[in-house]
Amino acid sequence: MTKSNEEIIAEMQIVTEQMVKDDLEENPDLADEFFDCDCCGQNKCLAGSIQYGDYRLCNDCVLLAETGFALNKFTDIKQLIDAKEDDRLAFDCEFIKNEEQRNNS
């Protein structure tokens, strides 16, 4: 029996949530370690992140990636990275604008 898209998405959500729990159980210090996600561009917690080749993705983007793979939306992580480029640029612009406002205060 083939799973519905909703079932696949729900399964992937459970898997990625468990990845965070497992990482924190194995190394609680990860809760305080952050990195800039190569997909969304945001500074995210290292727990639950995955390295895909040259790219490290936060747990939220891992959910997007694994769901996309499971639904056959793409076959290469670079396709997701490219698709999220506008989001990264928007995030960077907002960050720069907020930093300028903070520095001018």
N, C-alpha and C positions, 0 to 999 in steps of 0.2 A: 504494500500500500504506500502510495506517495504522500509525503507530508505536505500540508498547505504552507504557503508563504508565512502565514501567521504562526504556525507551529514551529517553523524553522527559526523565525525571529525570536520567539519566546525561548526556544532551546538555547540559542546563541546568547541571549541575555543572561540566562542562568549560568552558562559556561563562563562568560566573562566576569560576572560577579564573583564566581567561585575562584577565578584566577587571582583576583585582588585579595580575597580572604586567605588563599593558600600562600601567596607571597608574604603577606603580613604575619601569618602564623610562622612561616619559616624564618623571616627576618623582620621583626617589628620596627627596626630603624628605617625601613623603606617608607614608612608613613611620613617621614621628615625629609625624604630625598625627592627632588623634583628635576624635571628636564623640560626642554622645549620640544613638543611633539612635532615631528617632521610632516605630519598630515594636517592637523588643525592649526599649528603654530602657537598654541597656548602652552603655558607653563603648567605641567601636570605632574601628579604623583607618579613615581616610578613603579609603585605596586600595580600589578596587573598589566603593565606595558609589555610589548613584544618587539623584538628586533626582526624586521623583515629585510634581509639583505643589508643595504646601506641605510635603511630607514628605521627609526624607533618610533613606534606609535603608542599613544596613551591608551588606556583601557577603553575609553569611549570610541576612539578610532579603530581599535582592535575589533570592537563590536561591529562597526560599519564594515570593516574589511572581511571579517569572517562571515558575516551575513551576506555580503556581496558575493563572496566565493561560493557559499552554499546555494545561493539563488542563481548562480551562473550569470551574474551581472557584469563581472569582469574576471580575468584570469591572471592578472599581474598587478601587484601592489602599486606599481607606478601609475596605473590607470586611476586608482583612487587618489593618489598624491596629486596628480594633475587635475582631477575633478575638484579637489578641495583648494586649489590655488587661490581662487577669489576669496574664500573664507579666510585664508591665511593673510592675504593682503589687507582685508577689511580689519582683521584683528590687529595687525601691525599698525595700521593707520590710527585706529582708536587708541592704541597704547601710546603712540607718539603724541597724539593730541592731549591725552591725559597727562603725560609727563610734562609737556609744555605748560599746561595750565597749573600743574603742581609747582613747577619751577618759577612761574610768574607770580605765585601767591606769596 
